[in-house]
Amino acid sequence: MQSVSGLEWVMREFEVAIVGAGLAGSIAATMLARAGHSVAIVDPNETYPDEFRCEKIDFDQIDILNKAGIGSAVLAAATHDRTAWVSRLGHLVEKRPSDQLGIDYGRLVNTIRTEIPPEVTFIRGKVTAVANGPETQKVTLASGEILTARLVIMASGLNNSLRQSLGMERCDFKPCYSITFGFDLEPAEGDSFPFRALTYYGEHPRSRVSYITLFPIGTRMRANFFVYRDLDDPWLREFRAAPEAMLKATMPRLERLTGPFRVAGPVKVRPIDFYGTSNYRQPGVVLIGDAFGTACPATGTGARKAMIDVERLCNGYVSTWLATPGMGVEKIADFYDDAAKVRSDRKSRALAASAKGTATDTGIYWWARRWASVALGLARWARNIARETWQSALQSFHAAQAPAGSPKPRA
């Protein structure tokens, strides 16, 4: 990826201009450049800064990244938790294999950026305006320089001004839908926690807690804590002032699994407005990831939704669009109507509603769902124990039956 200053741009022409070089934009630049397209990507930061966003992905998402040829690089930079304990309603209900990978968001993005081909032109700058039409799009930078492209991909995250300038409107489903805290946790006694990773769901709806998840990033134990509170709720100030005491008060049984603990380092807070976008079917411009609509972080679907957007757009449509003249609405609509994208968006919204209901609703239906989750977790745990016991017994039997001097069966 070559980097140049904005002053060198005098109506440079590209097939694709990407606004934003975060997770979605960087993956898109990689995929389109490897497909042979001329690509420019614009972002204010040459190195992506430390930012509290997605800190955990899974192997399904690595499979998506593999389609861009960057899965192995991300896998090498992340930390696999391998096993996880699960607690519901204050009870340990499951110990299971896990395919979760911990990685700081800044490192995730910068790792992907190192995989962007050198043919991609990176412009360190800020986009102030986008003018679109059925043939050519114009991207204006803060320096006053203008890029032209046949297609503009808006991967600009939560930035609303560019969408508004195109007549697109943000549609709030629920302002401050949820709030996420991020911090490191350390054992107050001993060298380590008794688990590799832990997902601990709220003990009672009155706590308005979805769950806390503990997972390794390198040698650190990272905590992501998801709650449903309003921004003016005094509980938030109390938590930031005394996170350890508030964790213990909100989830009094947590220490039974963790042992004594302490919060290490700063507590980061990220409120999430749950929104979509209207009037987005326009010529020459396509929205992906958070630029199209957000996901509730408690569902774990934000990064997945963005990756599916990128994969379907780049593998399914852009090359076909560029092979023929024009970039009208009829082309752009094909992406928004893509079956996999539509399923991904619907699932993300449905999971957001389900997660909040499970955490906060006091109706009989939701209590039944909570206890059904307890029963299901215990059933899976018992099944896994039975399977492991049977496999161990089978291996012991084969070892006992093998002639003397024969190689031992592999575990």
N, C-alpha and C positions, 0 to 999 in steps of 0.2 A: 504494500500500500504506500503510494507516494504522497507526501504531504507538501502542500504549497501554500503560500500566503494569499489572502484575498486579492491583493493588488495585481497578481498575475492573471486574474480572470477578466478577460474582456470578451463577453458574449461567447464563452466557450460552449460547445455543443456536446451533449451526451445523449445516449439512448435513455438512460435512467438516472434521475437525481433522487437521492435518499436524504430526507431531512431527519437527522437524529442518528447517532451511532451508539445507541445502547444495545441491549440484547437483541431486539428484533431487527433494528437497522443493520447491525454488524453481520448478523447471519444472512440477511438479504443481500448485502453487498458481496459476501463471499460466494453465495450460490449463483448470483447473476454474472459475476465476473468469470467464474469457472464455466459458465455456459457460453462465454464468448461475447458478452455484451459490454459496451463502454459505460462505466458507472462512476458517478461522483457521489461522495457522501459528505454531508456537512454537519459539524458538531462543534460546540464551543470548547470542548476539552480534548486536547491531544492524547492525554492519558485519562481514562475514565476515573473520576474521583471515588473515594470511599462514600458509599451511599447505602442507607438502610432500606433494602428492598429484598427481593427473593434471595434466601440464603440456603435453600435446599431444593434439589431436583431429584429425579429418579431415573431408572434405566429406560423407561419408556421414552423419556425426553432425550436421553442419550441416543436412542434409536433414531429419533427425529434428527438430531444433530449429525448422526452418521450419514444421513442423506445429503448433508452439506459437506461431508468429509472432515468434520471438526469434532466428532464425538470423542475420539481417542485423546485429543489434546485436553478437552474439558475433563474427561475421566481421570487423566493423570494429575490434574490440578485440584481435584476434589477429594474428599475423605468419605469412604464408604462406611456406613454404620454397621452393616452386616446383620445385626440382631437388634430387636427392639422389644421393650416391655410396654404393655398397654394397661392403663388403669381407667376404669369407668365407675362413676359414683363412689369414688374413694376406695375401690377394691381392685387389686391386681387380677386381671382376668385373662391375660395372655402373654406368653413369651414366644416371639415368632421371628423367622428370618425376615430381613428387611433389605430393600433395594434403594434406600435413600442415600443421597450424596450431599454432604455439607460443603458449601463454598461461599465465601464472601462475594456479594454481588459485583463489586468493583473488580475483583480478581476474575470472576466469570466473564465479564465483558472484555476485560483486557486480554484474557486468554483467547477469546474468540477473535479479537482484533488482530492478534499476531498471525492468525490464519488467513486474513484477508489477502488475496493475491496482490502483487505489486502493481498490477495494471489499474487497480482502483485508485482514483484520485481522491485523497482526503483533504478537505478544506476546513481549517480551523476557523470557525466564524459562527455568526448567528444569522439565521434566516429571519427576515423581517416581513416578507410578503411572498405569496405565491399567486400567480395569475394563470388561470387554466383555460383550456379551450379544446376543441375536437381534434386539433393537429399538434400544436406546440405549446409547451408550458414554460413559464418564466419564473425563475426563483431569484429573488432579490436578497442580497446579503446586507448586513449592517454597514459594510464598507461602501455600499453603493453599487458594487459590481453585480452583474446579472448572469445567471446561468440559464441556458435553454436545454430542454430535454423533451423527449416524446412522452415520457411518463414520470410522474413524481410520486414517490412512495413516502407517505407521512408516517414516520416512526418516532414522532416527537413526544410520545408519552403524555403527560398530563397538561402540556402546553395547550391552552384553549384559544389563544389569540389568533393563531394561524387558521384554525378551523373557522372561527368567527368571521375572519376576513374573506372566506370563501362562501359565506352564507350558511355554513353548517352550524347547527345549534346543539349544545350539550343538553341532554335530557337526564335529569337527576332522578334515579329510582329512589335513593335515600341518601341525603347528605350524612356524613359521618356514620356510615353503616356499621363499621367496626373500627377498633383501634388495636394496633399491634405494638408490643414492646419487644425490644431486642437487647440482650445483655449476656455477659458470660457468667457462668455459675461455677463455683469451686466447692469441694468438700471442706467443711470446717474442721473435720478430723480425718486423718488418713490421707492416702495418696490419690484415691480415685473413687468414683461412684461404683456401685455394684452392678451396673448395667452399662451396655454400650450406648444405648439410646432409650429414651422414655417418652411416651405420649400419655399425658395425664389429663383426662377430661374433667370439666367442672364437677364439683361434688353436689351442687344443688342449684336449681334455676335462679334463686335469689342472688347468687354471686355474679350472675351475668357473665360468666366465663365460658368460652368455648373450650379451650384446652391450652396447656403449656406443653411444648415439645422440647426436649433436650437432646442434642445430637452433637457429634464431634466435628469440629473444623480444625484440622491439624491436631495440635495437642490441647486445644481449648474445648471445653464443653459449652456449647452455645445454647441459649434459651430463646425461643420465640413464644410470646405469651399473647393470646388473642382474647379480647374482651369486647362486650357490647355496651358501650357507655356514651353519653353525650359529652361534647367537648367542655361544657361548663360544669360537669359533675365533679364535686370536690374529691371524690375517690381518686381521680387521676392525679391531682396534686399530692395527695397523701402517698400514692404509690411511688411517684418520682422522688419524694422526700425520704421514704423509708421502704424500699422495695422488699427487703427481706421480711420485715415485720408484716407487710401487707400480703405477701405470698402465703405466709404461715396462717394469717387470719382468714384469708379467702379460701385456702385449700389446706385445712388443718391436718389432713392425713398424708400430705405429700411427703413429709419428713420420714414417715414409716418406710418409704421406698428409697429415698435419697440419702437418709441420714442427715445430720446437721450440715447446713450449707451456708454459703455467703455469696452475695452478688459482687462480682469483680468488674471494675471499670465502669464506664458510663452506661446509663440506661437511655436507649434511643426509642423514640416514639413516632409512630406513623399512623395518623388517622386516614381512613379511606372513605372517599365519597364514591358511592356506587352509581355509576352513570353509563349512559350510552350516547349515541350521536344520531341526529336526524339530518335529513337533506344531504346525505353523504354520497348518493349516487350522482356523481358529477364526472364530466369528461376529463381525462388526463390525470386524475388524482385518485389514489387509493389509500385508505387508512388501515394500519395494522396495529395489533397489540393494544396498549392503553390509549392510543390515539383514537381507536374505534370505540372502545368501552372498557371499563375496569372490571376486575374480578375481586371478590372478597378474599383477602389473604388467608383467612381461616380455612378456605376450601382447598388451598394448594393448587388452584387451577390457573393462576395468572401467567406464569411462565409457560405452562403447557399451551394455553390459549394463544399466546403470542407466537410460539414456535409453530403451531398448526397453521396459523395465519400465514407465516412466512413460507412454510413448506408448500402449502397449497398454491399460494400466489406464484412463487418462483418455479416450482416444478410443474404446475398445471396450466399457467396462463401467460406469463410475461413474454416468453419466447414466441408463442403463437400470436399474441397481440402485435409484437414488433415486426412480425413477418409480413404484415399487410399494412397498407396506408391507414392513417387515422388512429385516434384514440378516444372514440366516442363513448357515450354512456353505455351503449349496448355491450361493449367489450368489458368495461369496468364491472357491470352488473353480474357478469358470469362469475367473478370471484366472490362477490357477496352472497350469491346464491349457491355456491359450492356446498355440496351435501355435508362434507366433513367439517367445514367451517361452521355451517349452521348448527350441526350437532354439538360442536365444541362450545359455541356461544350459549346455546340453550342449556346444556349440561352445567356450565359454569353458573348461570343464573339460578337453576334449580337447586344446585348444591348450596348456594349462598342462602337461599330461603330455608332449606332443610337444616343447615348447620345452626342458623340463628334460632329456629324453632326448637331444635333439640336442646340447645343451651339455655334458653330463657323461658319457654312456654310452660305453663303449669297445668295444662289440660291433661285429661286422662290419656288421650291419644299419644301425647309426647312422653308421658311417664312410661307408657307401654313400650314405646320405641327405645327409650333409654334402657329399660330392663331387658328388652329383647337383644340389645347390643351386648349387654353383660353376658347373657346366656350364649349368644353366638360366639363371643370371644372365648368363653370357657370351653365350649364344644370344640373349637378349632385347636385350642391348647391341648385338650385331652387327645384329640386325633393325632396331633404332632408327636406327643409323648408316646402314644401307642405305636406309631409308625417307627419312631427311633428305637423303641424297645424291641420291636419285631426285627428290624434290620440288624441290631446288635446281636440278638439271639441267633439269627440266621447266619451271621458271619462266624459266631462262635461254633455253631454246629458244623459248618463247612470246614473250619479249621481243625475241629476234632476228628473229622472223617478223612482228612487229607493224609496220605502216606507220609511216614517220617522222611524228612529231608525235602519235602515239596515246598515250593514257595508259598508264603502266606497270602491269602486273598487280600486284595486291596480294600481299604475301608471306604 
